Amino acid sequence: MEPASQGAMRRIDVISDVICPWCWIGKRQLERALTLVETPFAVHWRPYQLNPDMPAEGVERAAYRAAKFGSEERGRELDANVADAGRAVGLEFRHDLMLRTPNTIAAHRLMRWAGERQDDLAEALFRAYFQEGQDVGDHATLAAIAAGAGLDGAAAFLASEEHLAEVQAEDATFRRIGISGVPSFAVDGQVMFSGAYPAEHMAQIFERRAA
């Protein structure tokens, strides 16, 4: 990860996956935390695949979660916990609309391509998946989401393999340095914590690091 260069704005890297509900909750906490600190930070989104071996077409979500957590009932319990945490920060999760667990490599490529519009695209992708149940592994769906976020040209980009190698390399690097859960937050290139911490806690960490 890149440290902030001398004289540049301090940097926060958010290592996340677009199908991680705690990453959306963490985004809300981060947004509030940044209003509580005096130091300005530039936020960058970095790729991590929760399911790096997911088939390109994704899988049916209920069956996937039953296999992962032991039963559909346990999966529903975890969804309810997420929904409660989401409501606490003003987010509504519509798990009833989420029918597939997608492969997210294309979404990560799109996030890298978005450049300075990453934050807008991240919000659009989270909303599309968690509130609208859209398949964020499908290229046509991703192109439409990007267009809705004000980014033109996504369809042509996704038809290429641009940024594929870079995203795969970043994902592998984060695993190699020991990151096993997201969201994880790095300040000026140093990983500080993982998890959707309360905004006040995040702010304290960011200010201590900045000092």
C-alpha positions as a Markdown table, in Angstrom:
| # | Residue | x | y | z |
|---|---|---|---|---|
| 1 | Met | 0.0 | 0.0 | 0.0 |
| 2 | Glu | 1.1 | 3.5 | -0.8 |
| 3 | Pro | 2.0 | 5.8 | 2.1 |
| 4 | Ala | 1.1 | 9.5 | 1.8 |
| 5 | Ser | 3.9 | 11.4 | 0.2 |
| 6 | Gln | 5.4 | 14.4 | 2.0 |
| 7 | Gly | 3.1 | 17.4 | 1.9 |
| 8 | Ala | 0.2 | 15.3 | 0.4 |
| 9 | Met | -3.2 | 14.7 | 2.1 |
| 10 | Arg | -3.1 | 11.8 | 4.5 |
| 11 | Arg | -4.5 | 8.6 | 3.1 |
| 12 | Ile | -6.9 | 6.0 | 4.3 |
| 13 | Asp | -7.2 | 2.7 | 2.3 |
| 14 | Val | -10.4 | 0.7 | 2.8 |
| 15 | Ile | -9.8 | -2.9 | 2.0 |
| 16 | Ser | -13.2 | -4.3 | 1.2 |
| 17 | Asp | -15.5 | -6.5 | -0.9 |
| 18 | Val | -18.7 | -5.2 | -2.5 |
| 19 | Ile | -20.7 | -8.1 | -1.1 |
| 20 | Cys | -19.5 | -7.6 | 2.5 |
| 21 | Pro | -22.3 | -6.1 | 4.5 |
| 22 | Trp | -20.0 | -4.9 | 7.2 |
| 23 | Cys | -18.1 | -3.0 | 4.6 |
| 24 | Trp | -21.2 | -0.9 | 3.9 |
| 25 | Ile | -21.7 | -0.4 | 7.6 |
| 26 | Gly | -18.1 | 0.5 | 8.0 |
| 27 | Lys | -18.4 | 3.0 | 5.2 |
| 28 | Arg | -21.1 | 4.8 | 7.1 |
| 29 | Gln | -19.0 | 4.8 | 10.3 |
| 30 | Leu | -16.0 | 6.0 | 8.3 |
| 31 | Glu | -18.0 | 8.9 | 6.8 |
| 32 | Arg | -19.0 | 10.0 | 10.3 |
| 33 | Ala | -15.5 | 9.5 | 11.7 |
| 34 | Leu | -14.1 | 11.9 | 9.1 |
| 35 | Thr | -16.4 | 14.6 | 10.3 |
| 36 | Leu | -14.9 | 14.2 | 13.8 |
| 37 | Val | -11.3 | 14.6 | 12.9 |
| 38 | Glu | -9.4 | 17.8 | 12.1 |
| 39 | Thr | -6.9 | 16.1 | 9.8 |
| 40 | Pro | -8.2 | 15.8 | 6.1 |
| 41 | Phe | -7.9 | 12.3 | 4.6 |
| 42 | Ala | -8.2 | 11.0 | 1.1 |
| 43 | Val | -10.1 | 7.7 | 1.0 |
| 44 | His | -9.1 | 4.9 | -1.5 |
| 45 | Trp | -10.9 | 1.6 | -1.9 |
| 46 | Arg | -8.8 | -1.5 | -2.4 |
| 47 | Pro | -9.9 | -5.0 | -3.5 |
| 48 | Tyr | -10.4 | -8.1 | -1.4 |
| 49 | Gln | -12.5 | -11.1 | -2.6 |
| 50 | Leu | -14.3 | -12.9 | 0.2 |
| 51 | Asn | -14.9 | -15.8 | -2.2 |
| 52 | Pro | -11.8 | -15.9 | -4.5 |
| 53 | Asp | -12.8 | -19.3 | -5.9 |
| 54 | Met | -16.4 | -18.3 | -6.7 |
| 55 | Pro | -17.6 | -19.4 | -10.2 |
| 56 | Ala | -17.7 | -16.5 | -12.6 |
| 57 | Glu | -21.5 | -16.8 | -12.8 |
| 58 | Gly | -21.9 | -16.8 | -9.0 |
| 59 | Val | -24.1 | -19.2 | -7.0 |
| 60 | Glu | -27.5 | -19.3 | -5.5 |
| 61 | Arg | -27.2 | -17.4 | -2.2 |
| 62 | Ala | -29.4 | -19.5 | 0.1 |
| 63 | Ala | -27.6 | -22.7 | -0.8 |
| 64 | Tyr | -24.2 | -21.1 | -0.6 |
| 65 | Arg | -24.9 | -19.7 | 2.9 |
| 66 | Ala | -26.3 | -23.0 | 4.1 |
| 67 | Ala | -23.1 | -24.7 | 3.1 |
| 68 | Lys | -20.9 | -22.0 | 4.6 |
| 69 | Phe | -22.7 | -21.6 | 7.9 |
| 70 | Gly | -24.2 | -25.1 | 8.4 |
| 71 | Ser | -27.9 | -24.3 | 7.8 |
| 72 | Glu | -30.2 | -21.8 | 6.2 |
| 73 | Glu | -31.5 | -21.0 | 9.7 |
| 74 | Arg | -28.0 | -19.9 | 10.8 |
| 75 | Gly | -27.6 | -17.8 | 7.7 |
| 76 | Arg | -30.9 | -16.1 | 8.4 |
| 77 | Glu | -29.7 | -15.4 | 12.0 |
| 78 | Leu | -26.6 | -13.7 | 10.7 |
| 79 | Asp | -28.6 | -11.7 | 8.2 |
| 80 | Ala | -30.8 | -10.5 | 11.0 |
| 81 | Asn | -27.7 | -9.4 | 13.0 |
| 82 | Val | -26.5 | -7.4 | 10.0 |
| 83 | Ala | -29.9 | -5.8 | 9.5 |
| 84 | Asp | -29.9 | -4.6 | 13.1 |
| 85 | Ala | -26.4 | -3.2 | 12.7 |
| 86 | Gly | -27.4 | -1.5 | 9.5 |
| 87 | Arg | -30.5 | 0.1 | 10.9 |
| 88 | Ala | -28.3 | 1.6 | 13.6 |
| 89 | Val | -26.4 | 3.6 | 11.0 |
| 90 | Gly | -29.4 | 4.4 | 8.7 |
| 91 | Leu | -29.0 | 1.5 | 6.3 |
| 92 | Glu | -31.7 | -0.9 | 5.2 |
| 93 | Phe | -30.6 | -4.4 | 4.1 |
| 94 | Arg | -33.1 | -6.3 | 1.9 |
| 95 | His | -31.8 | -9.9 | 2.3 |
| 96 | Asp | -35.1 | -11.1 | 0.8 |
| 97 | Leu | -34.1 | -9.6 | -2.6 |
| 98 | Met | -30.5 | -11.0 | -2.6 |
| 99 | Leu | -30.8 | -14.2 | -4.5 |
| 100 | Arg | -27.3 | -14.8 | -5.7 |
| 101 | Thr | -23.8 | -14.6 | -4.3 |
| 102 | Pro | -21.7 | -13.2 | -7.2 |
| 103 | Asn | -18.1 | -13.4 | -8.2 |
| 104 | Thr | -16.8 | -9.8 | -7.4 |
| 105 | Ile | -13.6 | -9.6 | -9.5 |
| 106 | Ala | -15.3 | -7.5 | -12.2 |
| 107 | Ala | -16.7 | -5.1 | -9.6 |
| 108 | His | -13.2 | -4.7 | -8.1 |
| 109 | Arg | -11.8 | -3.9 | -11.6 |
| 110 | Leu | -14.6 | -1.3 | -12.1 |
| 111 | Met | -13.7 | 0.2 | -8.7 |
| 112 | Arg | -10.1 | 0.6 | -9.7 |
| 113 | Trp | -11.2 | 2.1 | -13.1 |
| 114 | Ala | -13.4 | 4.6 | -11.3 |
| 115 | Gly | -10.4 | 6.6 | -10.0 |
| 116 | Glu | -11.5 | 9.7 | -8.1 |
| 117 | Arg | -15.2 | 8.5 | -8.3 |
| 118 | Gln | -14.5 | 5.3 | -6.3 |
| 119 | Asp | -16.5 | 6.5 | -3.3 |
| 120 | Asp | -19.6 | 7.2 | -5.5 |
| 121 | Leu | -19.3 | 3.8 | -7.2 |
| 122 | Ala | -18.8 | 2.0 | -3.9 |
| 123 | Glu | -22.0 | 3.5 | -2.6 |
| 124 | Ala | -23.9 | 2.6 | -5.7 |
| 125 | Leu | -22.6 | -1.0 | -5.7 |
| 126 | Phe | -23.4 | -1.5 | -2.0 |
| 127 | Arg | -26.9 | -0.1 | -2.6 |
| 128 | Ala | -27.5 | -2.2 | -5.7 |
| 129 | Tyr | -26.6 | -5.4 | -4.0 |
| 130 | Phe | -27.9 | -5.0 | -0.5 |
| 131 | Gln | -31.0 | -3.0 | -1.1 |
| 132 | Glu | -32.0 | -3.9 | -4.7 |
| 133 | Gly | -30.7 | -7.5 | -4.9 |
| 134 | Gln | -28.9 | -6.8 | -8.2 |
| 135 | Asp | -26.3 | -9.3 | -9.4 |
| 136 | Val | -23.1 | -7.2 | -9.1 |
| 137 | Gly | -21.1 | -9.9 | -10.8 |
| 138 | Asp | -22.9 | -9.4 | -14.1 |
| 139 | His | -21.2 | -7.1 | -16.5 |
| 140 | Ala | -24.3 | -5.5 | -18.0 |
| 141 | Thr | -25.6 | -4.9 | -14.5 |
| 142 | Leu | -22.3 | -3.4 | -13.4 |
| 143 | Ala | -22.2 | -1.1 | -16.4 |
| 144 | Ala | -25.7 | 0.2 | -15.6 |
| 145 | Ile | -24.8 | 0.8 | -12.0 |
| 146 | Ala | -21.7 | 2.7 | -13.1 |
| 147 | Ala | -23.8 | 4.8 | -15.5 |
| 148 | Gly | -26.2 | 5.6 | -12.7 |
| 149 | Ala | -23.2 | 6.8 | -10.6 |
| 150 | Gly | -22.2 | 9.1 | -13.5 |
| 151 | Leu | -19.4 | 7.0 | -15.0 |
| 152 | Asp | -19.6 | 6.4 | -18.7 |
| 153 | Gly | -17.8 | 3.8 | -20.7 |
| 154 | Ala | -18.0 | 0.9 | -18.2 |
| 155 | Ala | -19.4 | -1.6 | -20.7 |
| 156 | Ala | -16.4 | -1.2 | -23.0 |
| 157 | Phe | -14.0 | -1.3 | -20.0 |
| 158 | Leu | -15.6 | -4.5 | -18.6 |
| 159 | Ala | -15.3 | -6.2 | -22.0 |
| 160 | Ser | -11.6 | -5.9 | -21.7 |
| 161 | Glu | -9.2 | -7.4 | -19.1 |
| 162 | Glu | -7.9 | -4.1 | -18.1 |
| 163 | His | -6.9 | -3.9 | -14.4 |
| 164 | Leu | -7.5 | -7.7 | -13.9 |
| 165 | Ala | -3.9 | -8.5 | -13.1 |
| 166 | Glu | -3.6 | -5.5 | -10.8 |
| 167 | Val | -6.7 | -6.4 | -8.8 |
| 168 | Gln | -5.6 | -10.0 | -8.5 |
| 169 | Ala | -2.2 | -8.9 | -7.4 |
| 170 | Glu | -3.6 | -6.5 | -4.7 |
| 171 | Asp | -5.9 | -9.2 | -3.4 |
| 172 | Ala | -3.1 | -11.7 | -3.1 |
| 173 | Thr | -0.9 | -9.1 | -1.4 |
| 174 | Phe | -3.5 | -8.4 | 1.3 |
| 175 | Arg | -3.8 | -12.1 | 2.0 |
| 176 | Arg | 0.0 | -12.5 | 2.1 |
| 177 | Ile | 0.3 | -9.8 | 4.8 |
| 178 | Gly | -2.3 | -11.5 | 6.9 |
| 179 | Ile | -5.6 | -9.8 | 6.2 |
| 180 | Ser | -8.4 | -12.3 | 6.6 |
| 181 | Gly | -11.4 | -10.1 | 7.1 |
| 182 | Val | -12.9 | -6.9 | 5.8 |
| 183 | Pro | -13.4 | -4.1 | 6.1 |
| 184 | Ser | -9.8 | -3.4 | 7.0 |
| 185 | Phe | -8.5 | 0.1 | 7.3 |
| 186 | Ala | -4.9 | 1.4 | 6.6 |
| 187 | Val | -3.6 | 4.9 | 7.3 |
| 188 | Asp | -0.7 | 6.1 | 5.2 |
| 189 | Gly | 0.1 | 2.5 | 4.2 |
| 190 | Gln | -0.1 | 0.9 | 7.7 |
| 191 | Val | -3.1 | -1.4 | 8.5 |
| 192 | Met | -4.6 | -0.1 | 11.7 |
| 193 | Phe | -7.7 | -2.3 | 12.3 |
| 194 | Ser | -10.3 | -4.6 | 10.8 |
| 195 | Gly | -14.1 | -4.3 | 11.4 |
| 196 | Ala | -16.9 | -1.7 | 11.3 |
| 197 | Tyr | -15.7 | 0.1 | 14.4 |
| 198 | Pro | -17.9 | 2.9 | 15.8 |
| 199 | Ala | -17.2 | 6.3 | 14.3 |
| 200 | Glu | -15.8 | 7.7 | 17.5 |
| 201 | His | -13.3 | 4.8 | 17.8 |
| 202 | Met | -12.2 | 5.2 | 14.2 |
| 203 | Ala | -11.7 | 9.0 | 14.7 |
| 204 | Gln | -9.5 | 8.4 | 17.7 |
| 205 | Ile | -7.3 | 5.9 | 15.7 |
| 206 | Phe | -7.0 | 8.2 | 12.7 |
| 207 | Glu | -6.1 | 11.2 | 14.8 |
| 208 | Arg | -3.4 | 9.3 | 16.8 |
| 209 | Arg | -1.9 | 8.0 | 13.5 |
| 210 | Ala | -1.9 | 11.5 | 12.0 |
| 211 | Ala | -0.2 | 12.9 | 15.1 |
